[in-house]
Amino acid sequence: MSDTNQSQTYNEAYQQLRAGVDQLRRTDIANMDELVPLVERTTAAYQVCKKRLDAVEKLVKGTLGKAQDESEKE
């Protein structure tokens, strides 16, 4: 993953991911010169989104786990 992708916000990466998927749906698969970089950009955007979502999921699970532990102590 490049430095540019690491500095992307989730929303920027998500928009790029959606645009890439839309373009892939409309693209003639025979045009490999355009397909490869499109797939690479879309995959990189997906990785940014997944990394951010995984981080949020971990945070939520940790927060909910602590809240559940506290409520069980009461």
Secondary structure, DSSP 8 states (H G I E B T S, - for coil): --HHHHT--HHHHHHHHHHHHHHHHHS-TT-HHHHHHHHHHHHHHHHHHHHHHHHHHHHHHHHHHHHHHHHHH-
